[in-house]
């Protein structure tokens, strides 16, 4: 059976290997071993290239196996096409209706030194990071990369400012994708040994944290959860749980942050080395957030880039010495030339 005969046979018989839902579909043999599947008068179609299927058929001569394999691929491709149609419709709804779109806003973080922002995207600074705004297209699921980033053109169409977008994202995200703080050890045992789901410590009725553990901050879906860094009220609540003591924020990935009480036992240098090692060995490129360590001052309610205290102290001492030298030099009387007249 040559290629033309093979394609003709597939065209005429593939419908017998598909569910009844494909009864109204047309199957056409296109050029270069391409099967075209369409429905009714719709201009949309899927195209399957069958070169590898034909090569396999020439080896095993099993046309039934070939048809079953092609039918499976037709069903999968048709399913994705249907979801894509739903996605396009959902996206059109977002673009034409901000009140609907804003219900699904999610803040996504990236490090400007690691990842450039998408062209024309709306960007807000959060600490040392860029915050962009994502609309999940949930005809797939919330843990899918199938999403659209909010652009400046979309803001113009909505008549919304970047500041309003940011505030709306903060407001709605806490409702549909609320913040979650858990003991990092508890989440590991939950995942590895199927222990009970750990308690969200942000809902622990004001109980204090002992600060002996490492904690994970994410969102309810544990997807793109590092965006919780933008929620100042969450950072403030964590500080309150630490009895208003300061803490470090370690960028575990784009999905979660690690929270560590500053008890003086770890330097920023040690923490940075730890994060760099984990990022290099354990975190995939697509999930990598940053090596930067952040610091939250609970009393001042300020988020800043962490600086090694020993390094900072050394700089302060050096600067003080230089200032003192300059002051002492300025205080010394200027020497003037003295002349003794000859007698």
Buried (B, 14 or more C-beta within 10 A) or exposed (E): EEBEEBBEBBBEBBBEBBEEEBEEBBBEBBEEBBBBBBBEEEEEBBEBEBEEBBEBBEEEEEBEEBBEBBBEBBBEBBEEBEBBEBBEEBBEEBBEEBEEBBBBBBBBBBBEEBBEBEEEBBBBEBBBBBBBBBBBBBBBEBEEEBBBBBBEEBBEEBEBEBEBBBEBBBEBBBEBBBBBBBBBEBBEEBEEEEEEEBBEBBEEEEEEBEBEBEBBBBBBBBBBBBBBBBBBEBBEBBBBBBEEBBBBBBBBBBBBBBBBBBEEEBBBBEBBEBBEEBBEEEBEEEBBBBBBBBBBBBEEEEBEEBEBEEEEEEEEEEEEEEEEEEEEEEEEEEEEEEEEEEE
